[in-house]
Every structure is written in structure tokens, then in C-alpha cells.
Amino acid sequence: MTHFLLLIIVSLLTCFGQVCQKQAVIYWQSGLPTKNSLVFKWLVIAIILLALAMLFWLKLLQILPLSIAYPMLSFNFVIVTLIGQFIYQEKISIKHWIGVFIIMLGIVLLNI
């Protein structure tokens, strides 16, 4: 498995783990009678995804130096921003988008 594929897997698992945590918070605040079981379900899924992300991360660290691998996880900011806007209908400011663009530029520069 290439380091690029491992990096994508780690990023996606981490981001989806964070989304599951967000879902748990949404249900926690919902006041639904079934909220405890829904919160628990989302937190269990989050723990599983984040644990898998950690395992792939450890594999990635066997291939890449930490000083290269860790900054590459900045791609998570891009993914989470897109999820926030399109799934949770969060309003993203132009300043935030400029920051995301700068992060993407940094990732590109690291790969040159």
C-alpha cells in the first residue's frame, strides 16, 4: 500500500470519526426519548473509525518521517470544512475559505 493511499485512508477515517462525534452531540442535544441509545451508537462508531485511523497512521509512520506525514493530515481541515458546509449547512466565511486554500497550497508544496 502506497503512502498516499494510507494518508487518504487515515484522513477519511479521522474525518468520519469526527462526523460521528458531531452526530452524537446533535442527538445528545435533541431531547429525543431514544437519545441515549443514539448517542451511544454514534460514539461507538466514532471510536471504531478513530481506532482504525490510528492503526493506519502507525503503518504510515513506518513509511514516512513524522515531519512529512503530520502536515499532510492538514487535508482533514479541507474535508471537514466541506462536510460542515454541505452536510451540516454551516456558513463558511471567505476568510475560512482563504485559510483552507492556504492549507491546500501548503500540502501541494510539501509534495513537490
PDB file as gemmi writes it, atoms N, CA and C in Angstrom:
CRYST1    1.000    1.000    1.000  90.00  90.00  90.00 P 1                      
ATOM      1  N   MET A   1       0.846  -1.172   0.000  1.00  0.00           N  
ATOM      2  CA  MET A   1       0.000   0.000   0.000  1.00  0.00           C  
ATOM      3  C   MET A   1       0.896   1.242   0.000  1.00  0.00           C  
ATOM      4  N   THR A   2       0.618   2.161  -0.894  1.00  0.00           N  
ATOM      5  CA  THR A   2       1.458   3.351  -1.000  1.00  0.00           C  
ATOM      6  C   THR A   2       1.180   4.328   0.143  1.00  0.00           C  
ATOM      7  N   HIS A   3       2.150   5.200   0.377  1.00  0.00           N  
ATOM      8  CA  HIS A   3       1.966   6.178   1.455  1.00  0.00           C  
ATOM      9  C   HIS A   3       0.820   7.140   1.153  1.00  0.00           C  
ATOM     10  N   PHE A   4       0.591   7.432  -0.120  1.00  0.00           N  
ATOM     11  CA  PHE A   4      -0.501   8.334  -0.484  1.00  0.00           C  
ATOM     12  C   PHE A   4      -1.854   7.713  -0.150  1.00  0.00           C  
ATOM     13  N   LEU A   5      -2.012   6.434  -0.478  1.00  0.00           N  
ATOM     14  CA  LEU A   5      -3.262   5.732  -0.169  1.00  0.00           C  
ATOM     15  C   LEU A   5      -3.468   5.637   1.342  1.00  0.00           C  
ATOM     16  N   LEU A   6      -2.408   5.336   2.071  1.00  0.00           N  
ATOM     17  CA  LEU A   6      -2.506   5.285   3.535  1.00  0.00           C  
ATOM     18  C   LEU A   6      -2.918   6.639   4.102  1.00  0.00           C  
ATOM     19  N   LEU A   7      -2.370   7.691   3.563  1.00  0.00           N  
ATOM     20  CA  LEU A   7      -2.700   9.035   4.025  1.00  0.00           C  
ATOM     21  C   LEU A   7      -4.174   9.355   3.785  1.00  0.00           C  
ATOM     22  N   ILE A   8      -4.685   8.984   2.630  1.00  0.00           N  
ATOM     23  CA  ILE A   8      -6.104   9.200   2.324  1.00  0.00           C  
ATOM     24  C   ILE A   8      -6.977   8.403   3.289  1.00  0.00           C  
ATOM     25  N   ILE A   9      -6.608   7.155   3.542  1.00  0.00           N  
ATOM     26  CA  ILE A   9      -7.377   6.316   4.465  1.00  0.00           C  
ATOM     27  C   ILE A   9      -7.392   6.928   5.860  1.00  0.00           C  
ATOM     28  N   VAL A  10      -6.227   7.349   6.343  1.00  0.00           N  
ATOM     29  CA  VAL A  10      -6.145   7.964   7.679  1.00  0.00           C  
ATOM     30  C   VAL A  10      -7.012   9.224   7.728  1.00  0.00           C  
ATOM     31  N   SER A  11      -6.915  10.059   6.718  1.00  0.00           N  
ATOM     32  CA  SER A  11      -7.692  11.303   6.698  1.00  0.00           C  
ATOM     33  C   SER A  11      -9.191  11.033   6.700  1.00  0.00           C  
ATOM     34  N   LEU A  12      -9.625  10.136   5.838  1.00  0.00           N  
ATOM     35  CA  LEU A  12     -11.060   9.856   5.757  1.00  0.00           C  
ATOM     36  C   LEU A  12     -11.592   9.220   7.034  1.00  0.00           C  
ATOM     37  N   LEU A  13     -10.859   8.252   7.579  1.00  0.00           N  
ATOM     38  CA  LEU A  13     -11.306   7.624   8.824  1.00  0.00           C  
ATOM     39  C   LEU A  13     -11.370   8.637   9.961  1.00  0.00           C  
ATOM     40  N   THR A  14     -10.374   9.503  10.037  1.00  0.00           N  
ATOM     41  CA  THR A  14     -10.360  10.530  11.082  1.00  0.00           C  
ATOM     42  C   THR A  14     -11.530  11.498  10.914  1.00  0.00           C  
ATOM     43  N   CYS A  15     -11.741  11.959   9.697  1.00  0.00           N  
ATOM     44  CA  CYS A  15     -12.828  12.913   9.456  1.00  0.00           C  
ATOM     45  C   CYS A  15     -14.193  12.294   9.725  1.00  0.00           C  
ATOM     46  N   PHE A  16     -14.400  11.068   9.264  1.00  0.00           N  
ATOM     47  CA  PHE A  16     -15.694  10.431   9.508  1.00  0.00           C  
ATOM     48  C   PHE A  16     -15.881  10.108  10.985  1.00  0.00           C  
ATOM     49  N   GLY A  17     -14.795   9.830  11.685  1.00  0.00           N  
ATOM     50  CA  GLY A  17     -14.876   9.661  13.135  1.00  0.00           C  
ATOM     51  C   GLY A  17     -15.323  10.948  13.807  1.00  0.00           C  
ATOM     52  N   GLN A  18     -14.806  12.076  13.330  1.00  0.00           N  
ATOM     53  CA  GLN A  18     -15.214  13.376  13.866  1.00  0.00           C  
ATOM     54  C   GLN A  18     -16.680  13.672  13.551  1.00  0.00           C  
ATOM     55  N   VAL A  19     -17.115  13.300  12.355  1.00  0.00           N  
ATOM     56  CA  VAL A  19     -18.519  13.497  11.977  1.00  0.00           C  
ATOM     57  C   VAL A  19     -19.427  12.667  12.883  1.00  0.00           C  
ATOM     58  N   CYS A  20     -19.015  11.463  13.203  1.00  0.00           N  
ATOM     59  CA  CYS A  20     -19.809  10.632  14.114  1.00  0.00           C  
ATOM     60  C   CYS A  20     -19.895  11.268  15.496  1.00  0.00           C  
ATOM     61  N   GLN A  21     -18.825  11.898  15.934  1.00  0.00           N  
ATOM     62  CA  GLN A  21     -18.872  12.613  17.212  1.00  0.00           C  
ATOM     63  C   GLN A  21     -19.857  13.784  17.134  1.00  0.00           C  
ATOM     64  N   LYS A  22     -19.866  14.469  16.011  1.00  0.00           N  
ATOM     65  CA  LYS A  22     -20.820  15.568  15.809  1.00  0.00           C  
ATOM     66  C   LYS A  22     -22.247  15.040  15.865  1.00  0.00           C  
ATOM     67  N   GLN A  23     -22.491  13.903  15.223  1.00  0.00           N  
ATOM     68  CA  GLN A  23     -23.828  13.301  15.260  1.00  0.00           C  
ATOM     69  C   GLN A  23     -24.225  12.956  16.691  1.00  0.00           C  
ATOM     70  N   ALA A  24     -23.284  12.440  17.465  1.00  0.00           N  
ATOM     71  CA  ALA A  24     -23.567  12.108  18.865  1.00  0.00           C  
ATOM     72  C   ALA A  24     -23.992  13.360  19.630  1.00  0.00           C  
ATOM     73  N   VAL A  25     -23.307  14.468  19.395  1.00  0.00           N  
ATOM     74  CA  VAL A  25     -23.651  15.726  20.071  1.00  0.00           C  
ATOM     75  C   VAL A  25     -25.030  16.216  19.637  1.00  0.00           C  
ATOM     76  N   ILE A  26     -25.327  16.084  18.355  1.00  0.00           N  
ATOM     77  CA  ILE A  26     -26.644  16.501  17.853  1.00  0.00           C  
ATOM     78  C   ILE A  26     -27.743  15.714  18.565  1.00  0.00           C  
ATOM     79  N   TYR A  27     -27.576  14.408  18.660  1.00  0.00           N  
ATOM     80  CA  TYR A  27     -28.587  13.594  19.342  1.00  0.00           C  
ATOM     81  C   TYR A  27     -28.607  13.864  20.839  1.00  0.00           C  
ATOM     82  N   TRP A  28     -27.451  14.141  21.419  1.00  0.00           N  
ATOM     83  CA  TRP A  28     -27.388  14.450  22.851  1.00  0.00           C  
ATOM     84  C   TRP A  28     -28.242  15.683  23.177  1.00  0.00           C  
ATOM     85  N   GLN A  29     -28.209  16.657  22.278  1.00  0.00           N  
ATOM     86  CA  GLN A  29     -28.951  17.900  22.490  1.00  0.00           C  
ATOM     87  C   GLN A  29     -30.395  17.827  22.008  1.00  0.00           C  
ATOM     88  N   SER A  30     -30.773  16.721  21.380  1.00  0.00           N  
ATOM     89  CA  SER A  30     -32.072  16.637  20.712  1.00  0.00           C  
ATOM     90  C   SER A  30     -33.262  16.538  21.652  1.00  0.00           C  
ATOM     91  N   GLY A  31     -33.086  15.961  22.813  1.00  0.00           N  
ATOM     92  CA  GLY A  31     -34.218  15.766  23.710  1.00  0.00           C  
ATOM     93  C   GLY A  31     -35.100  14.592  23.322  1.00  0.00           C  
ATOM     94  N   LEU A  32     -34.686  13.820  22.322  1.00  0.00           N  
ATOM     95  CA  LEU A  32     -35.461  12.642  21.921  1.00  0.00           C  
ATOM     96  C   LEU A  32     -35.439  11.596  23.031  1.00  0.00           C  
ATOM     97  N   PRO A  33     -36.517  10.829  23.160  1.00  0.00           N  
ATOM     98  CA  PRO A  33     -36.533   9.786  24.197  1.00  0.00           C  
ATOM     99  C   PRO A  33     -35.469   8.708  23.964  1.00  0.00           C  
ATOM    100  N   THR A  34     -35.088   8.523  22.730  1.00  0.00           N  
ATOM    101  CA  THR A  34     -34.090   7.494  22.394  1.00  0.00           C  
ATOM    102  C   THR A  34     -32.684   8.073  22.280  1.00  0.00           C  
ATOM    103  N   LYS A  35     -32.500   9.291  22.778  1.00  0.00           N  
ATOM    104  CA  LYS A  35     -31.226   9.976  22.547  1.00  0.00           C  
ATOM    105  C   LYS A  35     -30.034   9.218  23.107  1.00  0.00           C  
ATOM    106  N   ASN A  36     -30.170   8.584  24.271  1.00  0.00           N  
ATOM    107  CA  ASN A  36     -29.022   7.888  24.863  1.00  0.00           C  
ATOM    108  C   ASN A  36     -28.527   6.755  23.980  1.00  0.00           C  
ATOM    109  N   SER A  37     -29.451   5.979  23.407  1.00  0.00           N  
ATOM    110  CA  SER A  37     -29.016   4.880  22.538  1.00  0.00           C  
ATOM    111  C   SER A  37     -28.407   5.414  21.245  1.00  0.00           C  
ATOM    112  N   LEU A  38     -28.947   6.520  20.731  1.00  0.00           N  
ATOM    113  CA  LEU A  38     -28.396   7.110  19.508  1.00  0.00           C  
ATOM    114  C   LEU A  38     -27.020   7.717  19.763  1.00  0.00           C  
ATOM    115  N   VAL A  39     -26.870   8.383  20.884  1.00  0.00           N  
ATOM    116  CA  VAL A  39     -25.566   8.950  21.242  1.00  0.00           C  
ATOM    117  C   VAL A  39     -24.543   7.832  21.367  1.00  0.00           C  
ATOM    118  N   PHE A  40     -24.917   6.769  22.059  1.00  0.00           N  
ATOM    119  CA  PHE A  40     -24.013   5.636  22.259  1.00  0.00           C  
ATOM    120  C   PHE A  40     -23.611   5.019  20.919  1.00  0.00           C  
ATOM    121  N   LYS A  41     -24.585   4.825  20.033  1.00  0.00           N  
ATOM    122  CA  LYS A  41     -24.310   4.239  18.709  1.00  0.00           C  
ATOM    123  C   LYS A  41     -23.288   5.079  17.949  1.00  0.00           C  
ATOM    124  N   TRP A  42     -23.504   6.400  17.899  1.00  0.00           N  
ATOM    125  CA  TRP A  42     -22.591   7.271  17.158  1.00  0.00           C  
ATOM    126  C   TRP A  42     -21.211   7.325  17.794  1.00  0.00           C  
ATOM    127  N   LEU A  43     -21.158   7.288  19.121  1.00  0.00           N  
ATOM    128  CA  LEU A  43     -19.852   7.306  19.786  1.00  0.00           C  
ATOM    129  C   LEU A  43     -19.086   6.008  19.565  1.00  0.00           C  
ATOM    130  N   VAL A  44     -19.779   4.881  19.541  1.00  0.00           N  
ATOM    131  CA  VAL A  44     -19.115   3.599  19.273  1.00  0.00           C  
ATOM    132  C   VAL A  44     -18.551   3.596  17.856  1.00  0.00           C  
ATOM    133  N   ILE A  45     -19.341   4.063  16.903  1.00  0.00           N  
ATOM    134  CA  ILE A  45     -18.854   4.134  15.518  1.00  0.00           C  
ATOM    135  C   ILE A  45     -17.638   5.062  15.442  1.00  0.00           C  
ATOM    136  N   ALA A  46     -17.701   6.195  16.130  1.00  0.00           N  
ATOM    137  CA  ALA A  46     -16.574   7.140  16.138  1.00  0.00           C  
ATOM    138  C   ALA A  46     -15.319   6.485  16.699  1.00  0.00           C  
ATOM    139  N   ILE A  47     -15.461   5.769  17.799  1.00  0.00           N  
ATOM    140  CA  ILE A  47     -14.304   5.106  18.415  1.00  0.00           C  
ATOM    141  C   ILE A  47     -13.704   4.081  17.462  1.00  0.00           C  
ATOM    142  N   ILE A  48     -14.546   3.317  16.791  1.00  0.00           N  
ATOM    143  CA  ILE A  48     -14.054   2.305  15.841  1.00  0.00           C  
ATOM    144  C   ILE A  48     -13.298   2.977  14.695  1.00  0.00           C  
ATOM    145  N   LEU A  49     -13.897   4.019  14.113  1.00  0.00           N  
ATOM    146  CA  LEU A  49     -13.244   4.707  12.992  1.00  0.00           C  
ATOM    147  C   LEU A  49     -11.925   5.347  13.413  1.00  0.00           C  
ATOM    148  N   LEU A  50     -11.914   5.982  14.576  1.00  0.00           N  
ATOM    149  CA  LEU A  50     -10.690   6.639  15.038  1.00  0.00           C  
ATOM    150  C   LEU A  50      -9.621   5.617  15.422  1.00  0.00           C  
ATOM    151  N   ALA A  51     -10.032   4.456  15.928  1.00  0.00           N  
ATOM    152  CA  ALA A  51      -9.061   3.391  16.231  1.00  0.00           C  
ATOM    153  C   ALA A  51      -8.449   2.846  14.940  1.00  0.00           C  
ATOM    154  N   LEU A  52      -9.283   2.651  13.924  1.00  0.00           N  
ATOM    155  CA  LEU A  52      -8.761   2.200  12.628  1.00  0.00           C  
ATOM    156  C   LEU A  52      -7.817   3.246  12.041  1.00  0.00           C  
ATOM    157  N   ALA A  53      -8.187   4.515  12.160  1.00  0.00           N  
ATOM    158  CA  ALA A  53      -7.320   5.591  11.669  1.00  0.00           C  
ATOM    159  C   ALA A  53      -5.964   5.533  12.357  1.00  0.00           C  
ATOM    160  N   MET A  54      -5.968   5.266  13.660  1.00  0.00           N  
ATOM    161  CA  MET A  54      -4.707   5.185  14.399  1.00  0.00           C  
ATOM    162  C   MET A  54      -3.847   4.029  13.883  1.00  0.00           C  
ATOM    163  N   LEU A  55      -4.469   2.888  13.595  1.00  0.00           N  
ATOM    164  CA  LEU A  55      -3.699   1.740  13.095  1.00  0.00           C  
ATOM    165  C   LEU A  55      -3.064   2.046  11.741  1.00  0.00           C  
ATOM    166  N   PHE A  56      -3.835   2.662  10.848  1.00  0.00           N  
ATOM    167  CA  PHE A  56      -3.279   3.044   9.549  1.00  0.00           C  
ATOM    168  C   PHE A  56      -2.213   4.133   9.716  1.00  0.00           C  
ATOM    169  N   TRP A  57      -2.408   5.035  10.678  1.00  0.00           N  
ATOM    170  CA  TRP A  57      -1.431   6.083  10.963  1.00  0.00           C  
ATOM    171  C   TRP A  57      -0.106   5.464  11.400  1.00  0.00           C  
ATOM    172  N   LEU A  58      -0.173   4.460  12.264  1.00  0.00           N  
ATOM    173  CA  LEU A  58       1.052   3.793  12.712  1.00  0.00           C  
ATOM    174  C   LEU A  58       1.777   3.137  11.540  1.00  0.00           C  
ATOM    175  N   LYS A  59       1.016   2.559  10.620  1.00  0.00           N  
ATOM    176  CA  LYS A  59       1.617   1.968   9.418  1.00  0.00           C  
ATOM    177  C   LYS A  59       2.267   3.063   8.567  1.00  0.00           C  
ATOM    178  N   LEU A  60       1.584   4.195   8.441  1.00  0.00           N  
ATOM    179  CA  LEU A  60       2.125   5.302   7.654  1.00  0.00           C  
ATOM    180  C   LEU A  60       3.428   5.821   8.251  1.00  0.00           C  
ATOM    181  N   LEU A  61       3.501   5.871   9.575  1.00  0.00           N  
ATOM    182  CA  LEU A  61       4.720   6.355  10.231  1.00  0.00           C  
ATOM    183  C   LEU A  61       5.904   5.413  10.030  1.00  0.00           C  
ATOM    184  N   GLN A  62       5.638   4.177   9.639  1.00  0.00           N  
ATOM    185  CA  GLN A  62       6.723   3.255   9.303  1.00  0.00           C  
ATOM    186  C   GLN A  62       7.325   3.597   7.945  1.00  0.00           C  
ATOM    187  N   ILE A  63       6.556   4.302   7.124  1.00  0.00           N  
ATOM    188  CA  ILE A  63       6.978   4.608   5.755  1.00  0.00           C  
ATOM    189  C   ILE A  63       7.513   6.035   5.631  1.00  0.00           C  
ATOM    190  N   LEU A  64       6.831   6.983   6.263  1.00  0.00           N  
ATOM    191  CA  LEU A  64       7.181   8.400   6.122  1.00  0.00           C  
ATOM    192  C   LEU A  64       7.715   8.969   7.431  1.00  0.00           C  
ATOM    193  N   PRO A  65       8.605   9.947   7.338  1.00  0.00           N  
ATOM    194  CA  PRO A  65       9.018  10.649   8.556  1.00  0.00           C  
ATOM    195  C   PRO A  65       7.832  11.446   9.118  1.00  0.00           C  
ATOM    196  N   LEU A  66       7.791  11.586  10.416  1.00  0.00           N  
ATOM    197  CA  LEU A  66       6.716  12.324  11.077  1.00  0.00           C  
ATOM    198  C   LEU A  66       6.618  13.750  10.549  1.00  0.00           C  
ATOM    199  N   SER A  67       7.764  14.361  10.262  1.00  0.00           N  
ATOM    200  CA  SER A  67       7.776  15.754   9.800  1.00  0.00           C  
ATOM    201  C   SER A  67       7.109  15.924   8.436  1.00  0.00           C  
ATOM    202  N   ILE A  68       6.954  14.854   7.693  1.00  0.00           N  
ATOM    203  CA  ILE A  68       6.240  14.889   6.411  1.00  0.00           C  
ATOM    204  C   ILE A  68       4.804  14.414   6.598  1.00  0.00           C  
ATOM    205  N   ALA A  69       4.624  13.330   7.321  1.00  0.00           N  
ATOM    206  CA  ALA A  69       3.297  12.722   7.466  1.00  0.00           C  
ATOM    207  C   ALA A  69       2.312  13.640   8.189  1.00  0.00           C  
ATOM    208  N   TYR A  70       2.735  14.229   9.295  1.00  0.00           N  
ATOM    209  CA  TYR A  70       1.801  15.008  10.105  1.00  0.00           C  
ATOM    210  C   TYR A  70       1.239  16.227   9.372  1.00  0.00           C  
ATOM    211  N   PRO A  71       2.069  17.027   8.712  1.00  0.00           N  
ATOM    212  CA  PRO A  71       1.493  18.166   7.984  1.00  0.00           C  
ATOM    213  C   PRO A  71       0.506  17.737   6.895  1.00  0.00           C  
ATOM    214  N   MET A  72       0.686  16.536   6.364  1.00  0.00           N  
ATOM    215  CA  MET A  72      -0.224  16.065   5.326  1.00  0.00           C  
ATOM    216  C   MET A  72      -1.636  15.851   5.871  1.00  0.00           C  
ATOM    217  N   LEU A  73      -1.751  15.625   7.169  1.00  0.00           N  
ATOM    218  CA  LEU A  73      -3.076  15.467   7.765  1.00  0.00           C  
ATOM    219  C   LEU A  73      -3.847  16.783   7.787  1.00  0.00           C  
ATOM    220  N   SER A  74      -3.199  17.857   7.403  1.00  0.00           N  
ATOM    221  CA  SER A  74      -3.900  19.138   7.298  1.00  0.00           C  
ATOM    222  C   SER A  74      -5.027  19.063   6.279  1.00  0.00           C  
ATOM    223  N   PHE A  75      -4.958  18.066   5.412  1.00  0.00           N  
ATOM    224  CA  PHE A  75      -6.035  17.857   4.442  1.00  0.00           C  
ATOM    225  C   PHE A  75      -7.363  17.623   5.165  1.00  0.00           C  
ATOM    226  N   ASN A  76      -7.290  17.160   6.414  1.00  0.00           N  
ATOM    227  CA  ASN A  76      -8.509  16.965   7.207  1.00  0.00           C  
ATOM    228  C   ASN A  76      -9.302  18.265   7.337  1.00  0.00           C  
ATOM    229  N   PHE A  77      -8.611  19.400   7.447  1.00  0.00           N  
ATOM    230  CA  PHE A  77      -9.306  20.684   7.555  1.00  0.00           C  
ATOM    231  C   PHE A  77     -10.164  20.938   6.320  1.00  0.00           C  
ATOM    232  N   VAL A  78      -9.654  20.554   5.165  1.00  0.00           N  
ATOM    233  CA  VAL A  78     -10.392  20.734   3.917  1.00  0.00           C  
ATOM    234  C   VAL A  78     -11.627  19.844   3.919  1.00  0.00           C  
ATOM    235  N   ILE A  79     -11.444  18.574   4.238  1.00  0.00           N  
ATOM    236  CA  ILE A  79     -12.556  17.619   4.232  1.00  0.00           C  
ATOM    237  C   ILE A  79     -13.634  18.037   5.232  1.00  0.00           C  
ATOM    238  N   VAL A  80     -13.230  18.370   6.445  1.00  0.00           N  
ATOM    239  CA  VAL A  80     -14.200  18.725   7.486  1.00  0.00           C  
ATOM    240  C   VAL A  80     -14.928  20.024   7.137  1.00  0.00           C  
ATOM    241  N   THR A  81     -14.243  20.965   6.528  1.00  0.00           N  
ATOM    242  CA  THR A  81     -14.905  22.201   6.101  1.00  0.00           C  
ATOM    243  C   THR A  81     -15.979  21.897   5.064  1.00  0.00           C  
ATOM    244  N   LEU A  82     -15.666  21.042   4.103  1.00  0.00           N  
ATOM    245  CA  LEU A  82     -16.656  20.668   3.084  1.00  0.00           C  
ATOM    246  C   LEU A  82     -17.836  19.928   3.706  1.00  0.00           C  
ATOM    247  N   ILE A  83     -17.559  19.018   4.628  1.00  0.00           N  
ATOM    248  CA  ILE A  83     -18.635  18.295   5.315  1.00  0.00           C  
ATOM    249  C   ILE A  83     -19.496  19.275   6.107  1.00  0.00           C  
ATOM    250  N   GLY A  84     -18.850  20.202   6.805  1.00  0.00           N  
ATOM    251  CA  GLY A  84     -19.594  21.196   7.576  1.00  0.00           C  
ATOM    252  C   GLY A  84     -20.536  22.011   6.705  1.00  0.00           C  
ATOM    253  N   GLN A  85     -20.051  22.410   5.545  1.00  0.00           N  
ATOM    254  CA  GLN A  85     -20.882  23.234   4.672  1.00  0.00           C  
ATOM    255  C   GLN A  85     -22.002  22.433   4.021  1.00  0.00           C  
ATOM    256  N   PHE A  86     -21.677  21.273   3.465  1.00  0.00           N  
ATOM    257  CA  PHE A  86     -22.665  20.565   2.659  1.00  0.00           C  
ATOM    258  C   PHE A  86     -23.568  19.622   3.449  1.00  0.00           C  
ATOM    259  N   ILE A  87     -23.096  19.072   4.544  1.00  0.00           N  
ATOM    260  CA  ILE A  87     -23.941  18.158   5.325  1.00  0.00           C  
ATOM    261  C   ILE A  87     -24.640  18.898   6.464  1.00  0.00           C  
ATOM    262  N   TYR A  88     -23.902  19.750   7.160  1.00  0.00           N  
ATOM    263  CA  TYR A  88     -24.468  20.441   8.321  1.00  0.00           C  
ATOM    264  C   TYR A  88     -24.931  21.860   8.017  1.00  0.00           C  
ATOM    265  N   GLN A  89     -24.825  22.263   6.756  1.00  0.00           N  
ATOM    266  CA  GLN A  89     -25.289  23.581   6.314  1.00  0.00           C  
ATOM    267  C   GLN A  89     -24.650  24.721   7.114  1.00  0.00           C  
ATOM    268  N   GLU A  90     -23.400  24.536   7.512  1.00  0.00           N  
ATOM    269  CA  GLU A  90     -22.687  25.586   8.240  1.00  0.00           C  
ATOM    270  C   GLU A  90     -22.263  26.676   7.260  1.00  0.00           C  
ATOM    271  N   LYS A  91     -22.333  27.891   7.702  1.00  0.00           N  
ATOM    272  CA  LYS A  91     -21.891  29.007   6.868  1.00  0.00           C  
ATOM    273  C   LYS A  91     -20.384  29.164   7.048  1.00  0.00           C  
ATOM    274  N   ILE A  92     -19.668  29.107   5.932  1.00  0.00           N  
ATOM    275  CA  ILE A  92     -18.207  29.208   5.945  1.00  0.00           C  
ATOM    276  C   ILE A  92     -17.831  30.584   5.391  1.00  0.00           C  
ATOM    277  N   SER A  93     -17.088  31.342   6.163  1.00  0.00           N  
ATOM    278  CA  SER A  93     -16.717  32.699   5.743  1.00  0.00           C  
ATOM    279  C   SER A  93     -15.635  32.649   4.664  1.00  0.00           C  
ATOM    280  N   ILE A  94     -15.502  33.747   3.958  1.00  0.00           N  
ATOM    281  CA  ILE A  94     -14.466  33.853   2.929  1.00  0.00           C  
ATOM    282  C   ILE A  94     -13.084  33.729   3.561  1.00  0.00           C  
ATOM    283  N   LYS A  95     -12.919  34.264   4.761  1.00  0.00           N  
ATOM    284  CA  LYS A  95     -11.639  34.159   5.464  1.00  0.00           C  
ATOM    285  C   LYS A  95     -11.307  32.683   5.731  1.00  0.00           C  
ATOM    286  N   HIS A  96     -12.321  31.922   6.084  1.00  0.00           N  
ATOM    287  CA  HIS A  96     -12.123  30.486   6.322  1.00  0.00           C  
ATOM    288  C   HIS A  96     -11.698  29.785   5.024  1.00  0.00           C  
ATOM    289  N   TRP A  97     -12.389  30.122   3.904  1.00  0.00           N  
ATOM    290  CA  TRP A  97     -12.036  29.506   2.622  1.00  0.00           C  
ATOM    291  C   TRP A  97     -10.614  29.877   2.200  1.00  0.00           C  
ATOM    292  N   ILE A  98     -10.206  31.100   2.470  1.00  0.00           N  
ATOM    293  CA  ILE A  98      -8.828  31.502   2.159  1.00  0.00           C  
ATOM    294  C   ILE A  98      -7.855  30.656   2.972  1.00  0.00           C  
ATOM    295  N   GLY A  99      -8.165  30.444   4.239  1.00  0.00           N  
ATOM    296  CA  GLY A  99      -7.333  29.581   5.084  1.00  0.00           C  
ATOM    297  C   GLY A  99      -7.256  28.167   4.550  1.00  0.00           C  
ATOM    298  N   VAL A 100      -8.391  27.633   4.096  1.00  0.00           N  
ATOM    299  CA  VAL A 100      -8.414  26.282   3.517  1.00  0.00           C  
ATOM    300  C   VAL A 100      -7.543  26.236   2.266  1.00  0.00           C  
ATOM    301  N   PHE A 101      -7.630  27.269   1.433  1.00  0.00           N  
ATOM    302  CA  PHE A 101      -6.809  27.331   0.224  1.00  0.00           C  
ATOM    303  C   PHE A 101      -5.322  27.350   0.577  1.00  0.00           C  
ATOM    304  N   ILE A 102      -4.957  28.115   1.594  1.00  0.00           N  
ATOM    305  CA  ILE A 102      -3.550  28.182   2.012  1.00  0.00           C  
ATOM    306  C   ILE A 102      -3.080  26.819   2.526  1.00  0.00           C  
ATOM    307  N   ILE A 103      -3.938  26.133   3.254  1.00  0.00           N  
ATOM    308  CA  ILE A 103      -3.599  24.782   3.721  1.00  0.00           C  
ATOM    309  C   ILE A 103      -3.359  23.861   2.530  1.00  0.00           C  
ATOM    310  N   MET A 104      -4.256  23.918   1.532  1.00  0.00           N  
ATOM    311  CA  MET A 104      -4.087  23.074   0.343  1.00  0.00           C  
ATOM    312  C   MET A 104      -2.797  23.422  -0.386  1.00  0.00           C  
ATOM    313  N   LEU A 105      -2.481  24.700  -0.461  1.00  0.00           N  
ATOM    314  CA  LEU A 105      -1.239  25.132  -1.096  1.00  0.00           C  
ATOM    315  C   LEU A 105      -0.038  24.564  -0.346  1.00  0.00           C  
ATOM    316  N   GLY A 106      -0.089  24.583   0.968  1.00  0.00           N  
ATOM    317  CA  GLY A 106       0.989  24.005   1.775  1.00  0.00           C  
ATOM    318  C   GLY A 106       1.159  22.519   1.527  1.00  0.00           C  
ATOM    319  N   ILE A 107       0.052  21.808   1.393  1.00  0.00           N  
ATOM    320  CA  ILE A 107       0.119  20.368   1.111  1.00  0.00           C  
ATOM    321  C   ILE A 107       0.777  20.131  -0.243  1.00  0.00           C  
ATOM    322  N   VAL A 108       0.394  20.930  -1.230  1.00  0.00           N  
ATOM    323  CA  VAL A 108       0.997  20.803  -2.564  1.00  0.00           C  
ATOM    324  C   VAL A 108       2.495  21.079  -2.491  1.00  0.00           C  
ATOM    325  N   LEU A 109       2.890  22.122  -1.781  1.00  0.00           N  
ATOM    326  CA  LEU A 109       4.314  22.460  -1.669  1.00  0.00           C  
ATOM    327  C   LEU A 109       5.112  21.343  -0.998  1.00  0.00           C  
ATOM    328  N   LEU A 110       4.522  20.678  -0.024  1.00  0.00           N  
ATOM    329  CA  LEU A 110       5.216  19.566   0.630  1.00  0.00           C  
ATOM    330  C   LEU A 110       5.443  18.387  -0.319  1.00  0.00           C  
ATOM    331  N   ASN A 111       4.590  18.276  -1.327  1.00  0.00           N  
ATOM    332  CA  ASN A 111       4.686  17.143  -2.249  1.00  0.00           C  
ATOM    333  C   ASN A 111       5.521  17.423  -3.484  1.00  0.00           C  
ATOM    334  N   ILE A 112       6.022  18.631  -3.613  1.00  0.00           N  
ATOM    335  CA  ILE A 112       6.839  18.968  -4.799  1.00  0.00           C  
ATOM    336  C   ILE A 112       8.256  18.471  -4.585  1.00  0.00           C  
TER     337      ILE A 112                                                      
END                                                                             
